[in-house]
């Protein structure tokens, strides 16, 4: 479903602030893969997701999604193929629009829009059913402005919006990092349910080693813009946090004592 071949991204090239964010990454995701991505600060995790989404044009290499080369497509042109949930709960939704209006926009992703009546009764009924599954009481608040919701409610809504129209690839960029532990656990539970139900090909960046091990069928670790570890299946299921820390130190030659990864 996704192939990155020799993807390279350098910020501020030729200056004293030059930073090689992606050092020629090769990555292949089969349809239905749920891959967690972990690594230290500056490892290149978010840059990789942004390069896939088209936020950053790559300096070298190719990005292929479901057999289509999207390397030179703009970010808006790629949006119809992708679902995305950001770290900041304020992104991914239109705060001044109603819940049902946000869902209607998501349902029309990649389609031409005319002057027909905005939201049909059948659509509203579908939105009620979908929101009820979140277990947050949002199904009774269709006309509420999204800006009135809590951070956790907005992230759950964003997750629903990102998957309402099944994307070729779902990108989750530390989407629970800004939430309190209880709310984060709820959003992760919803994530697991949605991904498994729709068999979505998914990349989930996280700083939390426990979540990286527990979720998905595959785990990759990044350091200095490279993939330094790739584990899946039974081998991944047998991993423990201590194993992951040892592997990080072995492969990257770095101490983790002051890294945010430990806070997970």
C-alpha positions as CSV (number, residue, x, y, z in Angstrom):
1,X,0.0,0.0,0.0
2,X,2.9,2.4,0.7
3,X,6.5,2.3,-0.6
4,X,9.2,4.8,0.3
5,X,12.3,4.4,-1.7
6,X,15.5,6.4,-1.0
7,X,13.5,9.3,0.6
8,X,15.7,12.1,1.7
9,X,14.9,15.4,3.3
10,X,17.4,18.1,4.4
11,X,16.4,21.3,6.1
12,X,18.5,24.4,5.7
13,X,21.0,22.8,3.3
14,X,24.4,24.4,2.9
15,X,24.1,26.4,6.1
16,X,25.4,26.0,9.6
17,X,21.9,24.9,10.6
18,X,21.8,22.0,8.0
19,X,19.8,19.1,9.4
20,X,19.5,15.7,7.6
21,X,16.0,14.8,8.7
22,X,15.6,11.7,6.5
23,X,18.7,10.0,5.2
24,X,17.5,7.9,2.3
25,X,14.7,5.9,3.9
26,X,13.3,2.7,2.4
27,X,10.0,1.4,3.8
28,X,7.3,-0.9,2.5
29,X,3.8,-1.3,4.0
30,X,1.5,-4.1,2.9
31,X,-2.2,-3.5,2.8
32,X,-3.6,-3.7,6.4
33,X,-0.2,-3.2,8.1
34,X,-0.6,-1.3,11.4
35,X,2.9,0.1,12.0
36,X,4.0,1.9,15.2
37,X,6.9,4.3,14.8
38,X,9.2,5.1,17.7
39,X,12.4,7.0,18.2
40,X,14.1,9.9,20.1
41,X,13.5,13.6,19.5
42,X,14.7,14.6,16.1
43,X,14.8,11.0,14.8
44,X,12.7,11.9,11.7
45,X,9.4,10.3,12.7
46,X,7.1,13.3,12.1
47,X,9.2,14.4,9.1
48,X,8.5,11.0,7.5
49,X,4.8,11.4,8.0
50,X,4.9,15.0,6.7
51,X,6.8,13.8,3.6
52,X,4.2,11.2,3.0
53,X,1.4,13.7,3.4
54,X,3.1,16.3,1.1
55,X,3.7,18.9,3.8
56,X,7.4,18.7,2.9
57,X,8.6,18.0,-0.6
58,X,11.3,15.4,-0.5
59,X,14.8,16.2,-1.9
60,X,15.3,12.7,-3.3
61,X,13.5,9.4,-3.6
62,X,9.9,8.4,-4.3
63,X,6.7,8.0,-2.4
64,X,4.2,5.5,-3.9
65,X,0.7,4.9,-2.5
66,X,-1.3,1.9,-3.8
67,X,0.8,1.8,-6.9
68,X,0.5,5.5,-7.7
69,X,3.6,7.7,-7.5
70,X,2.5,10.7,-5.4
71,X,6.0,12.1,-4.8
72,X,5.3,15.4,-6.7
73,X,1.7,15.7,-5.8
74,X,0.7,18.7,-3.6
75,X,-0.6,18.3,-0.1
76,X,-4.2,19.0,-1.2
77,X,-3.9,16.6,-4.1
78,X,-2.8,13.8,-1.7
79,X,-5.6,14.5,0.8
80,X,-8.1,12.3,-0.9
81,X,-5.9,9.3,-0.4
82,X,-5.0,10.0,3.3
83,X,-6.6,10.2,6.7
84,X,-4.6,12.1,9.3
85,X,-4.9,12.9,13.0
86,X,-2.5,15.4,14.5
87,X,-0.9,15.8,17.9
88,X,-2.7,19.1,18.5
89,X,-6.4,18.5,19.2
90,X,-7.1,21.9,17.7
91,X,-6.0,20.8,14.3
92,X,-8.0,18.5,12.0
93,X,-11.4,20.1,12.7
94,X,-13.1,23.4,12.0
95,X,-13.8,24.9,15.4
96,X,-16.4,27.4,14.3
97,X,-18.4,24.8,12.4
98,X,-20.9,22.3,13.8
99,X,-20.1,18.6,14.5
100,X,-22.3,17.4,11.6
101,X,-20.8,20.0,9.3
102,X,-17.3,18.8,10.1
103,X,-18.3,15.2,9.4
104,X,-20.0,16.3,6.1
105,X,-16.7,17.9,5.0
106,X,-14.8,14.7,5.8
107,X,-17.4,12.5,4.0
108,X,-16.9,14.6,0.9
109,X,-13.1,14.4,0.9
110,X,-11.7,14.3,-2.6
111,X,-15.1,14.9,-4.2
112,X,-16.4,17.8,-6.3
113,X,-18.8,20.0,-4.3
114,X,-21.8,21.8,-5.8
115,X,-24.7,23.9,-4.5
116,X,-26.9,21.1,-3.5
117,X,-28.4,21.0,0.1
118,X,-25.6,20.5,2.5
119,X,-26.4,17.6,4.7
120,X,-29.2,15.1,4.1
121,X,-31.3,13.3,6.7
122,X,-29.7,10.0,5.8
123,X,-26.3,11.5,6.4
124,X,-27.3,12.8,9.8
125,X,-28.6,9.4,10.8
126,X,-25.3,7.9,9.8
127,X,-23.4,10.5,11.8
128,X,-25.5,9.7,14.9
129,X,-24.7,6.0,14.6
130,X,-21.0,6.7,14.1
131,X,-20.8,9.1,16.9
132,X,-22.7,6.8,19.3
133,X,-19.9,4.2,18.8
134,X,-17.4,6.7,20.3
135,X,-19.2,6.5,23.7
136,X,-18.7,10.2,24.3
137,X,-22.3,11.4,24.0
138,X,-21.6,13.4,20.9
139,X,-24.5,11.8,19.0
140,X,-26.9,14.2,20.8
141,X,-24.8,17.3,20.0
142,X,-24.7,17.4,16.2
143,X,-25.4,21.1,16.1
144,X,-22.8,22.0,18.7
145,X,-19.7,24.0,17.5
146,X,-16.6,21.8,17.6
147,X,-14.8,24.5,19.5
148,X,-16.9,23.7,22.5
149,X,-15.6,20.1,22.8
150,X,-12.8,18.9,25.1
151,X,-9.4,17.9,23.6
152,X,-10.2,14.2,23.9
153,X,-13.6,14.7,22.2
154,X,-12.0,16.6,19.4
155,X,-9.4,13.9,18.9
156,X,-12.0,11.2,18.8
157,X,-14.0,13.3,16.3
158,X,-10.9,13.9,14.2
159,X,-10.2,10.1,14.2
160,X,-13.8,9.5,13.0
161,X,-13.4,12.2,10.3
162,X,-10.1,10.7,9.1
163,X,-11.7,7.3,8.6
164,X,-15.3,8.2,7.7
165,X,-14.3,7.8,4.1
166,X,-11.9,4.9,4.2
167,X,-8.4,6.2,3.4
168,X,-5.7,4.3,1.6
169,X,-3.4,5.3,4.5
170,X,-4.1,6.6,8.0
171,X,-1.4,8.8,9.6
172,X,-1.4,9.3,13.3
173,X,1.2,11.7,14.5
174,X,1.4,11.4,18.3
175,X,-2.3,11.9,18.4
176,X,-2.7,11.2,22.1
177,X,0.4,13.1,23.4
178,X,-1.5,16.2,24.4
179,X,-4.2,14.3,26.3
180,X,-4.4,13.3,29.9
181,X,-3.7,9.6,30.5
182,X,-7.3,8.5,30.9
183,X,-8.5,10.3,27.8
184,X,-5.4,9.1,25.8
185,X,-6.3,5.5,26.7
186,X,-9.8,6.0,25.4
187,X,-8.6,7.5,22.1
188,X,-6.1,4.7,21.7
189,X,-8.9,2.1,22.3
190,X,-11.0,3.8,19.7
191,X,-8.0,3.9,17.3
192,X,-7.5,0.1,17.7
193,X,-11.2,-0.6,17.1
194,X,-11.4,1.6,14.0
195,X,-8.2,0.4,12.4
196,X,-9.0,-3.3,13.0
197,X,-12.6,-3.0,11.9
198,X,-11.7,-1.3,8.5
199,X,-8.4,-3.1,8.1
200,X,-6.7,0.3,7.6
201,X,-3.1,0.5,6.6
202,X,-1.7,2.8,9.4
203,X,1.4,4.6,10.5
204,X,1.3,5.7,14.1
205,X,4.1,7.8,15.6
206,X,4.4,7.6,19.3
207,X,6.9,8.4,22.1
208,X,5.3,5.8,24.4
209,X,7.2,2.5,24.2
210,X,4.4,0.6,25.9
211,X,1.9,1.8,23.2
212,X,4.3,1.1,20.4
213,X,4.7,-2.5,21.6
214,X,1.1,-3.1,22.4
215,X,-0.5,-1.8,19.3
216,X,-0.2,-2.8,15.7
217,X,1.4,-5.8,14.0
218,X,4.7,-4.1,13.3
219,X,7.1,-1.7,15.0
220,X,9.9,0.4,13.4
221,X,12.5,2.5,15.3
222,X,14.1,5.5,13.9
223,X,17.3,7.5,14.7
224,X,19.1,10.2,12.8
225,X,16.7,10.0,9.9
226,X,17.2,6.3,9.4
227,X,15.1,3.2,10.2
228,X,17.3,1.2,12.6
229,X,15.0,-1.6,13.7
230,X,12.0,-3.3,12.1
231,X,10.1,-6.0,13.9
232,X,6.7,-7.7,13.4
233,X,4.4,-10.5,14.2
234,X,5.4,-12.9,17.0
235,X,8.8,-11.3,17.5
236,X,7.1,-8.0,18.2
237,X,4.5,-9.6,20.5
238,X,7.4,-10.9,22.7
239,X,9.0,-7.5,23.0
240,X,9.3,-5.7,26.4
241,X,10.3,-2.1,27.1
242,X,13.7,-3.2,28.3
243,X,14.3,-5.0,25.0
244,X,13.4,-1.9,23.1
245,X,15.6,0.3,25.1
246,X,18.5,-2.1,24.7
247,X,17.9,-2.3,21.0
248,X,17.9,1.5,20.7
249,X,21.2,1.8,22.5
250,X,22.7,-1.0,20.5
251,X,21.6,0.3,17.1
252,X,21.9,4.1,17.7
253,X,24.7,4.2,20.2
254,X,22.7,6.6,22.4
255,X,21.8,6.8,26.0
256,X,18.1,7.2,26.7
257,X,18.4,8.7,30.2
258,X,17.2,12.2,29.2
259,X,14.9,11.2,26.3
260,X,11.2,11.7,26.4
261,X,10.8,8.1,25.4
262,X,11.4,7.2,29.1
263,X,8.4,9.3,30.1
264,X,6.2,6.8,28.3
